[in-house]
Amino acid sequence: MRLSGKVAIITGAGSGIGRASAVLFAREGARLSLNGRRKENLEETAALIRREGGEVLCVAGDASKAADVEELLAQTIARFGKVDILFNNAAVGYSSPYVMGSVVDTPEADWSQVLDINLKSVFLTTKAVIPHMLKTGGGSILNCSSINGVIGCGADAYSASKGGINALSRALAVAYGKHKIRVNVVSPGPTETPMIQKALQEKQFNDYWSNAAPMKRIARPEEVAYAALFLVSDEASFITGQNLLVDGGLTIS
């Protein structure tokens, strides 16, 4: 198994890409620490893992809050003794209550909330996890960004948060490569997750994004999860500072 003996933290693990990745990582031998704001959603993910014999811990909390991140790390270390993998997947997007439009139309409070949830959470979890990885000789950090961080897609606060993730990941990869800590990014295109479910019900949005990529469809969460699995596994042992686009060719078209 590709993650045998590894301990992985996944934020935003209650649904979508986070849930698909948690189940896949567990199948590949990882012990999981799941984080998200809704305990009931985490328990649904955990039930899928336990059904297949996996070991899992659920720690509900907000990854954009320092105290909640500290609790997540404390419980993970107490249960498993280490952290080998951190997958920063928590985010808000098109189905959130925040404005997903131009800077002119975005209230300052919405800007701050989107940047906190999408980008500050990566800062806080990484800041907390790196000292533990240094003690154990390295690890793998994967940050979930978006095609919005690479090309102009509107939703300016969201795009800024994802572009920030890309830049931060490169900086971390340079700073910690010598410590055997790899930092990479996976950037999905539109994916069938609760994050965009409401938006997909709008015909114009659905028609556009379902046909924007050369492959003429949107991604399934499992397709992003397999890309994530590769990047956090030892198969990617000489890959760091990279952004793997899982977008059906959208960004090259």
C-alpha positions as a printed NumPy array, in Angstrom:
array([[  0.   ,   0.   ,   0.   ],
       [  1.281,   3.417,  -0.983],
       [  0.756,   5.147,   2.385],
       [  1.401,   2.247,   4.731],
       [  2.564,   3.447,   8.145],
       [  1.794,   7.096,   7.384],
       [ -0.337,   9.469,   9.466],
       [ -2.279,  12.058,   7.478],
       [ -4.245,  15.133,   8.496],
       [ -6.904,  16.27 ,   6.02 ],
       [ -8.798,  19.514,   6.53 ],
       [-12.174,  20.005,   4.921],
       [-12.63 ,  16.241,   5.169],
       [-16.395,  16.236,   5.63 ],
       [-17.32 ,  16.145,   1.955],
       [-16.167,  16.461,  -1.636],
       [-12.458,  16.218,  -2.404],
       [-11.559,  15.956,   1.273],
       [-13.843,  12.968,   1.823],
       [-12.735,  11.221,  -1.371],
       [ -9.09 ,  11.743,  -0.431],
       [ -9.591,  10.514,   3.129],
       [-11.193,   7.28 ,   1.953],
       [ -8.504,   6.739,  -0.693],
       [ -5.609,   7.512,   1.681],
       [ -7.046,   5.059,   4.208],
       [ -7.322,   2.343,   1.552],
       [ -3.649,   2.927,   0.842],
       [ -2.708,   2.328,   4.478],
       [ -2.74 ,   5.778,   6.095],
       [ -4.151,   6.483,   9.524],
       [ -6.33 ,   9.565,   9.261],
       [ -6.992,  12.647,  11.354],
       [ -9.988,  14.432,   9.862],
       [-10.811,  18.094,  10.373],
       [-13.838,  20.126,   9.395],
       [-16.345,  22.487,  10.914],
       [-19.264,  20.029,  10.985],
       [-18.79 ,  17.02 ,  13.244],
       [-21.624,  15.078,  11.624],
       [-20.013,  15.333,   8.183],
       [-16.666,  14.155,   9.546],
       [-18.347,  11.171,  11.173],
       [-19.94 ,  10.242,   7.841],
       [-16.48 ,  10.226,   6.256],
       [-15.068,   8.287,   9.197],
       [-17.808,   5.665,   8.87 ],
       [-16.76 ,   5.013,   5.263],
       [-13.168,   4.529,   6.43 ],
       [-14.007,   2.31 ,   9.396],
       [-16.244,   0.166,   7.199],
       [-13.093,  -0.852,   5.328],
       [-11.047,  -1.381,   8.481],
       [ -9.225,   1.967,   8.524],
       [ -8.159,   3.879,  11.618],
       [ -9.498,   7.404,  11.88 ],
       [ -9.79 ,  10.322,  14.312],
       [-12.319,  13.155,  13.902],
       [-11.481,  16.606,  15.281],
       [-14.156,  19.165,  14.486],
       [-12.962,  22.742,  14.273],
       [-12.241,  25.757,  12.117],
       [ -8.836,  25.57 ,  10.43 ],
       [ -8.754,  29.362,  10.172],
       [ -8.7  ,  29.621,  13.99 ],
       [ -5.338,  29.137,  15.722],
       [ -6.849,  27.538,  18.837],
       [ -8.742,  24.982,  16.749],
       [ -5.61 ,  24.105,  14.779],
       [ -3.638,  23.655,  17.998],
       [ -6.327,  21.276,  19.256],
       [ -6.248,  19.356,  15.977],
       [ -2.489,  18.87 ,  16.263],
       [ -2.641,  18.004,  19.956],
       [ -5.243,  15.285,  19.431],
       [ -3.465,  13.921,  16.362],
       [ -0.11 ,  13.644,  18.132],
       [ -1.738,  12.158,  21.228],
       [ -3.477,   9.491,  19.137],
       [ -0.896,   8.709,  16.461],
       [  2.387,  10.163,  17.721],
       [  3.369,  11.928,  14.481],
       [  2.22 ,  13.643,  11.284],
       [  3.645,  12.496,   7.941],
       [  1.136,  14.118,   5.602],
       [ -0.884,  17.327,   5.738],
       [ -3.515,  17.905,   3.065],
       [ -4.874,  21.438,   3.343],
       [ -8.222,  21.098,   1.609],
       [-10.552,  23.306,   3.67 ],
       [-12.079,  26.126,   1.634],
       [-15.166,  28.106,   0.744],
       [-16.218,  28.852,  -2.809],
       [-19.176,  29.471,  -5.061],
       [-21.818,  27.955,  -2.766],
       [-20.682,  30.024,   0.225],
       [-22.606,  33.084,   1.451],
       [-19.689,  35.312,   0.375],
       [-19.637,  37.358,  -2.811],
       [-17.879,  35.531,  -5.648],
       [-17.492,  38.444,  -8.041],
       [-15.258,  41.389,  -8.862],
       [-13.357,  43.386,  -6.247],
       [-15.744,  46.27 ,  -6.914],
       [-18.696,  44.153,  -5.796],
       [-16.953,  42.372,  -2.908],
       [-17.61 ,  43.699,   0.618],
       [-14.496,  44.042,   2.751],
       [-15.888,  41.586,   5.298],
       [-16.397,  38.958,   2.588],
       [-12.858,  39.484,   1.29 ],
       [-11.459,  38.951,   4.782],
       [-13.541,  35.849,   5.421],
       [-12.587,  34.161,   2.145],
       [ -8.88 ,  34.918,   2.65 ],
       [ -9.042,  33.67 ,   6.242],
       [-10.773,  30.389,   5.441],
       [ -8.889,  29.589,   2.241],
       [ -5.403,  31.016,   2.854],
       [ -4.93 ,  31.786,   6.549],
       [ -5.951,  28.2  ,   7.339],
       [ -3.021,  26.943,   5.248],
       [ -0.684,  29.272,   7.127],
       [ -1.943,  28.112,  10.521],
       [ -1.926,  24.362,   9.868],
       [  1.457,  24.458,   8.159],
       [  2.929,  26.557,  10.956],
       [  1.686,  23.987,  13.465],
       [  2.688,  20.845,  11.555],
       [  6.186,  21.719,  10.339],
       [  7.84 ,  21.525,  13.794],
       [  6.535,  17.958,  14.182],
       [  7.763,  16.995,  10.718],
       [ 11.187,  18.429,  11.515],
       [ 11.386,  16.19 ,  14.58 ],
       [ 10.558,  13.039,  12.597],
       [ 12.767,  13.72 ,   9.584],
       [ 10.378,  15.152,   7.024],
       [  6.951,  14.846,   5.507],
       [  4.647,  15.907,   2.726],
       [  2.381,  18.963,   2.663],
       [ -0.22 ,  19.26 ,  -0.083],
       [ -2.348,  22.361,  -0.55 ],
       [ -5.564,  22.367,  -2.546],
       [ -5.691,  25.413,  -4.795],
       [ -7.752,  25.924,  -7.959],
       [ -7.511,  26.901, -11.592],
       [ -8.692,  30.286, -10.261],
       [ -5.227,  30.727,  -8.824],
       [ -3.667,  30.3  , -12.273],
       [ -6.033,  31.972, -14.747],
       [ -8.582,  34.767, -14.475],
       [-11.96 ,  33.252, -13.658],
       [-13.684,  36.031, -11.751],
       [-14.495,  35.474,  -8.073],
       [-11.653,  37.82 ,  -7.164],
       [-11.402,  37.092,  -3.43 ],
       [-11.404,  33.362,  -4.145],
       [ -8.814,  33.787,  -6.901],
       [ -6.596,  35.87 ,  -4.614],
       [ -6.76 ,  33.231,  -1.89 ],
       [ -5.831,  30.455,  -4.302],
       [ -3.02 ,  32.467,  -5.888],
       [ -1.718,  33.067,  -2.381],
       [ -1.714,  29.335,  -1.71 ],
       [  0.368,  28.77 ,  -4.852],
       [  2.95 ,  31.402,  -3.881],
       [  3.144,  30.266,  -0.252],
       [  3.624,  26.652,  -1.343],
       [  6.58 ,  27.571,  -3.554],
       [  8.182,  29.553,  -0.733],
       [  7.731,  26.68 ,   1.723],
       [  9.129,  24.16 ,  -0.761],
       [ 12.311,  26.219,  -1.091],
       [ 12.659,  26.836,   2.639],
       [ 12.087,  23.268,   3.83 ],
       [ 13.364,  21.089,   1.006],
       [ 16.653,  20.601,   2.834],
       [ 14.655,  19.217,   5.77 ],
       [ 12.971,  16.588,   3.574],
       [  9.616,  18.351,   3.752],
       [  7.957,  18.464,   0.349],
       [  5.262,  21.05 ,  -0.402],
       [  3.063,  20.758,  -3.475],
       [ -0.259,  21.98 ,  -4.819],
       [ -3.164,  20.27 ,  -6.538],
       [ -5.398,  22.623,  -8.529],
       [ -8.757,  21.224,  -9.603],
       [-10.985,  22.676, -12.226],
       [-14.739,  22.632, -11.543],
       [-15.481,  19.496,  -9.51 ],
       [-18.725,  17.814,  -8.468],
       [-18.631,  18.842,  -4.804],
       [-21.036,  20.583,  -2.418],
       [-18.899,  23.727,  -2.852],
       [-20.34 ,  24.369,  -6.306],
       [-23.541,  22.306,  -6.115],
       [-25.776,  25.354,  -5.763],
       [-24.004,  27.159,  -8.584],
       [-24.317,  24.119, -10.87 ],
       [-28.096,  24.381, -10.573],
       [-27.87 ,  27.638, -12.525],
       [-28.095,  26.707, -16.201],
       [-25.647,  29.357, -17.439],
       [-22.976,  28.351, -14.894],
       [-23.507,  24.642, -15.533],
       [-23.483,  24.956, -19.312],
       [-20.314,  27.06 , -19.316],
       [-18.176,  24.998, -16.941],
       [-19.416,  21.656, -18.271],
       [-18.09 ,  22.622, -21.7  ],
       [-15.125,  24.893, -20.906],
       [-12.48 ,  22.142, -20.788],
       [-11.433,  20.119, -23.846],
       [-12.757,  17.005, -22.074],
       [-16.242,  18.625, -21.972],
       [-17.142,  17.768, -18.392],
       [-16.28 ,  18.652, -14.834],
       [-14.157,  16.515, -12.521],
       [-15.231,  13.912, -10.006],
       [-13.799,  14.226,  -6.461],
       [-12.103,  10.84 ,  -6.811],
       [-10.094,  12.077,  -9.794],
       [ -8.616,  14.875,  -7.699],
       [ -8.045,  12.455,  -4.81 ],
       [ -5.866,  10.192,  -6.964],
       [ -3.718,  13.185,  -7.95 ],
       [ -3.432,  14.08 ,  -4.267],
       [ -2.463,  10.501,  -3.398],
       [  0.4  ,  10.564,  -5.871],
       [  1.768,  13.88 ,  -4.613],
       [  1.76 ,  12.894,  -0.925],
       [  3.159,   9.405,  -1.561],
       [  6.811,   8.385,  -1.803],
       [  6.278,   7.937,  -5.536],
       [  6.608,  11.744,  -5.696],
       [  9.697,  11.788,  -3.478],
       [ 11.645,  14.177,  -5.758],
       [  8.726,  16.475,  -6.54 ],
       [  8.296,  19.697,  -4.58 ],
       [  7.053,  23.206,  -5.257],
       [  4.842,  21.993,  -8.103],
       [  1.219,  22.667,  -9.002],
       [ -0.613,  19.712, -10.558],
       [ -3.642,  20.915, -12.527],
       [ -6.55 ,  18.475, -12.574],
       [ -8.746,  20.394, -14.989],
       [ -9.42 ,  18.322, -18.095],
       [ -7.134,  20.614, -20.067],
       [ -9.078,  23.784, -19.28 ],
       [ -6.082,  26.001, -18.519],
       [ -4.322,  25.14 , -21.791],
       [ -7.342,  25.65 , -24.001]])
